[in-house]
Amino acid sequence: MSKNLYQTAIEYVKILEKIESTSDTKKLQHLEEKRVDIHWQFMELLKQQGIKYKDRDHATRIAIRIAREEL
């Protein structure tokens, strides 16, 4: 079953929060790899939904707003 935009945004924001609170370099590397995968999934879902974004940073801000239920 594929994830929807909201679920992916939530997962993406959780990974970002974990990265911010982690100092273990091995764990950070693993989280960063996971973040990249989720980020590309999220960007693909944005494209499928017809939601435009300027760049990767803009897509991240959209994910944060979706996860916070601001959009």
DOSESE-883535 format. One record per atom (N, C-alpha, C): atom name; x, z, y. Coordinates in nm, 4 decimals, decimal comma, always signed. Atoms other than C-alpha are relative to their C-alpha. Last residue first. Layout:
<lovexs>
> CA	X	Z	Y
...
</lovexs>
This chain:
<lovexs>
> N	+0,0456	+0,1401	+0,0036
> CA	-0,1906	+0,4743	+2,3217
> C	-0,1046	-0,0160	-0,1069
> N	+0,0172	+0,0387	-0,1403
> CA	-0,1105	+0,8338	+2,4223
> C	-0,0466	-0,1449	+0,0108
> N	+0,1379	+0,0431	-0,0223
> CA	-0,1650	+0,9521	+2,0649
> C	-0,0283	-0,0259	+0,1473
> N	+0,0572	-0,1050	-0,0823
> CA	+0,1713	+1,1304	+2,0619
> C	-0,1457	-0,0261	+0,0360
> N	-0,0078	-0,1235	+0,0784
> CA	+0,2752	+0,9070	+1,7715
> C	-0,0603	+0,1174	+0,0765
> N	+0,1003	+0,0086	+0,1068
> CA	+0,1540	+0,6006	+1,9615
> C	-0,0032	+0,1297	-0,0783
> N	+0,1328	-0,0120	-0,0623
> CA	+0,3501	+0,7010	+2,2721
> C	-0,1114	-0,0070	-0,1036
> N	+0,0154	-0,1388	-0,0452
> CA	+0,6662	+0,7622	+2,0682
> C	-0,1383	+0,0205	+0,0611
> N	+0,0181	-0,0850	+0,1192
> CA	+0,6293	+0,4305	+1,8875
> C	-0,0243	+0,1448	+0,0398
> N	+0,1368	+0,0252	+0,0481
> CA	+0,5815	+0,2471	+2,2191
> C	-0,0293	+0,0887	-0,1207
> N	+0,0890	-0,0721	-0,0921
> CA	+0,8995	+0,4096	+2,3538
> C	-0,1465	-0,0189	-0,0399
> N	-0,0132	-0,1431	+0,0299
> CA	+1,0861	+0,2893	+2,0444
> C	-0,0925	+0,0817	+0,0898
> N	+0,0737	-0,0232	+0,1248
> CA	+0,9530	-0,0644	+2,0913
> C	+0,0056	+0,1477	-0,0391
> N	+0,1415	+0,0020	-0,0363
> CA	+1,0762	-0,0550	+2,4525
> C	-0,0870	+0,0261	-0,1236
> N	+0,0268	-0,1261	-0,0681
> CA	+1,4219	+0,0452	+2,3303
> C	-0,1474	+0,0104	+0,0384
> N	+0,0104	-0,1066	+0,1008
> CA	+1,4213	-0,2421	+2,0824
> C	-0,0313	+0,1347	+0,0623
> N	-0,1225	-0,0145	+0,0779
> CA	+1,3436	-0,4980	+2,3527
> C	-0,0184	+0,1159	-0,0985
> N	-0,1113	+0,0662	-0,0675
> CA	+1,0645	-0,6261	+2,5747
> C	+0,1278	-0,0005	-0,0837
> N	-0,0974	-0,0987	-0,0457
> CA	+0,7647	-0,5456	+2,3565
> C	+0,1206	-0,0757	+0,0546
> N	-0,1281	+0,0482	-0,0515
> CA	+0,4506	-0,7439	+2,2850
> C	+0,0867	+0,1170	+0,0435
> N	-0,0429	-0,0888	-0,1086
> CA	+0,1705	-0,6205	+2,0629
> C	+0,1396	-0,0430	+0,0436
> N	+0,0007	+0,0743	-0,1252
> CA	+0,0207	-0,9040	+1,8585
> C	+0,0377	+0,0840	+0,1207
> N	+0,1162	-0,0422	-0,0784
> CA	-0,0687	-0,6739	+1,5701
> C	-0,0105	-0,0742	+0,1328
> N	+0,1201	+0,0329	+0,0760
> CA	+0,1685	-0,8569	+1,3341
> C	-0,1265	+0,0331	+0,0783
> N	+0,0169	+0,1457	-0,0032
> CA	+0,4439	-0,8417	+1,5975
> C	-0,1290	-0,0407	-0,0702
> N	+0,0382	+0,0348	-0,1372
> CA	+0,3984	-0,4668	+1,6409
> C	-0,0261	-0,1496	+0,0109
> N	+0,1417	-0,0326	-0,0132
> CA	+0,4040	-0,4276	+1,2620
> C	-0,0509	-0,0297	+0,1413
> N	+0,0743	+0,1042	+0,0722
> CA	+0,7369	-0,6114	+1,2493
> C	-0,1507	+0,0247	+0,0098
> N	-0,0024	+0,1200	-0,0835
> CA	+0,8767	-0,3826	+1,5198
> C	-0,0763	-0,1141	-0,0669
> N	+0,0899	-0,0211	-0,1134
> CA	+0,7662	-0,0779	+1,3205
> C	-0,0067	-0,1245	+0,0883
> N	+0,1368	+0,0040	+0,0525
> CA	+0,9281	-0,2030	+1,0005
> C	-0,1000	+0,0112	+0,1144
> N	+0,0308	+0,1413	+0,0258
> CA	+1,2463	-0,2762	+1,1960
> C	-0,1397	-0,0170	-0,0581
> N	+0,0102	+0,0692	-0,1281
> CA	+1,2478	+0,0797	+1,3358
> C	-0,0368	-0,1463	-0,0201
> N	+0,1344	-0,0265	-0,0519
> CA	+1,1742	+0,2278	+0,9937
> C	-0,0207	-0,0734	+0,1323
> N	+0,0998	+0,0628	+0,0880
> CA	+1,4819	+0,0641	+0,8457
> C	-0,1413	+0,0160	+0,0560
> N	-0,0103	+0,1448	-0,0196
> CA	+1,7010	+0,1593	+1,1428
> C	-0,1050	-0,0725	-0,0841
> N	+0,0590	+0,0324	-0,1290
> CA	+1,5800	+0,5193	+1,1318
> C	+0,0001	-0,1503	+0,0234
> N	+0,1443	-0,0051	+0,0196
> CA	+1,6591	+0,5448	+0,7583
> C	-0,0728	-0,0392	+0,1295
> N	+0,0340	+0,1151	+0,0843
> CA	+2,0146	+0,4334	+0,8221
> C	-0,1504	-0,0085	-0,0215
> N	-0,0130	+0,1185	-0,0849
> CA	+2,0372	+0,6829	+1,1092
> C	-0,0328	-0,1267	-0,0782
> N	+0,1169	+0,0071	-0,0875
> CA	+1,9021	+0,9607	+0,8888
> C	+0,0040	-0,1246	+0,0874
> N	+0,1163	+0,0315	+0,0830
> CA	+2,1648	+0,8923	+0,6211
> C	-0,1258	-0,0165	+0,0863
> N	-0,0168	+0,1385	+0,0436
> CA	+2,4444	+0,8843	+0,8779
> C	-0,1198	-0,0451	-0,0824
> N	+0,0275	+0,0885	-0,1133
> CA	+2,3173	+1,2016	+1,0404
> C	+0,0100	-0,1466	-0,0401
> N	+0,1455	+0,0032	-0,0137
> CA	+2,3069	+1,3791	+0,7030
> C	-0,0394	-0,0936	+0,1148
> N	+0,0525	+0,0745	+0,1151
> CA	+2,6679	+1,2876	+0,6426
> C	-0,1511	-0,0133	+0,0090
> N	-0,0280	+0,1433	-0,0134
> CA	+2,7661	+1,3917	+0,9950
> C	-0,0531	-0,0824	-0,1166
> N	-0,0732	+0,0385	+0,1206
> CA	+2,5939	+1,7321	+0,9808
> C	+0,0187	-0,1522	+0,0009
> N	-0,1406	+0,0151	-0,0378
> CA	+2,4874	+1,8051	+1,3401
> C	+0,0869	-0,0405	-0,1192
> N	-0,0956	-0,0060	+0,1107
> CA	+2,1138	+1,7571	+1,3019
> C	+0,1416	-0,0199	+0,0519
> N	-0,0249	-0,1392	+0,0365
> CA	+1,8496	+1,8414	+1,5645
> C	+0,1031	+0,0163	-0,1119
> N	-0,0338	-0,0821	-0,1158
> CA	+1,8406	+1,5086	+1,7473
> C	+0,0389	+0,1421	-0,0375
> N	-0,1324	+0,0432	-0,0457
> CA	+1,8501	+1,3105	+1,4226
> C	+0,0464	+0,0875	+0,1158
> N	-0,0981	-0,0526	+0,0948
> CA	+1,5580	+1,5117	+1,2853
> C	+0,1413	-0,0359	+0,0431
> N	-0,0090	-0,1437	-0,0233
> CA	+1,3547	+1,4386	+1,5988
> C	+0,1015	+0,0646	-0,0938
> N	-0,0719	-0,0193	-0,1264
> CA	+1,4281	+1,0661	+1,5695
> C	+0,0198	+0,1484	+0,0301
> N	-0,1409	+0,0288	+0,0267
> CA	+1,3245	+1,0723	+1,2025
> C	+0,0829	+0,0212	+0,1267
> N	-0,0525	-0,1128	+0,0784
> CA	+0,9963	+1,2420	+1,2942
> C	+0,1481	-0,0187	-0,0308
> N	-0,0229	-0,1105	-0,0935
> CA	+0,9386	+0,9806	+1,5650
> C	+0,0546	+0,1224	-0,0736
> N	-0,1130	+0,0346	-0,0850
> CA	+0,9801	+0,6966	+1,3134
> C	+0,0349	+0,1146	+0,0952
> N	-0,1194	-0,0112	+0,0827
> CA	+0,7463	+0,8549	+1,0580
> C	+0,1259	-0,0250	+0,0839
> N	-0,0174	-0,1429	+0,0300
> CA	+0,4771	+0,9016	+1,3212
> C	+0,1304	+0,0219	-0,0785
> N	-0,0439	-0,0635	-0,1248
> CA	+0,5214	+0,5437	+1,4459
> C	+0,0267	+0,1484	-0,0223
> N	-0,1393	+0,0366	-0,0177
> CA	+0,4999	+0,4143	+1,0875
> C	+0,0566	+0,0628	+0,1272
> N	-0,0792	-0,0714	+0,1008
> CA	+0,1774	+0,6016	+1,0252
> C	+0,1488	-0,0273	+0,0182
> N	-0,0007	-0,1424	-0,0332
> CA	+0,0263	+0,4752	+1,3530
> C	+0,0875	+0,0789	-0,0982
> N	-0,0817	-0,0208	-0,1190
> CA	+0,1235	+0,1119	+1,2916
> C	+0,0123	+0,1483	+0,0332
> N	+0,0523	+0,0553	-0,1238
> CA	-0,0183	+0,1032	+0,9396
> C	+0,0906	+0,0387	+0,1165
> N	+0,0267	-0,1004	-0,1014
> CA	+0,1707	+0,1529	+0,6185
> C	-0,0572	-0,0683	+0,1238
> N	-0,0819	+0,0082	-0,1198
> CA	+0,1432	-0,0958	+0,3363
> C	-0,0426	+0,1063	+0,1014
> N	+0,0844	+0,0000	-0,1179
> CA	+0,0000	+0,0000	+0,0000
> C	+0,0890	+0,0000	+0,1243
</lovexs>
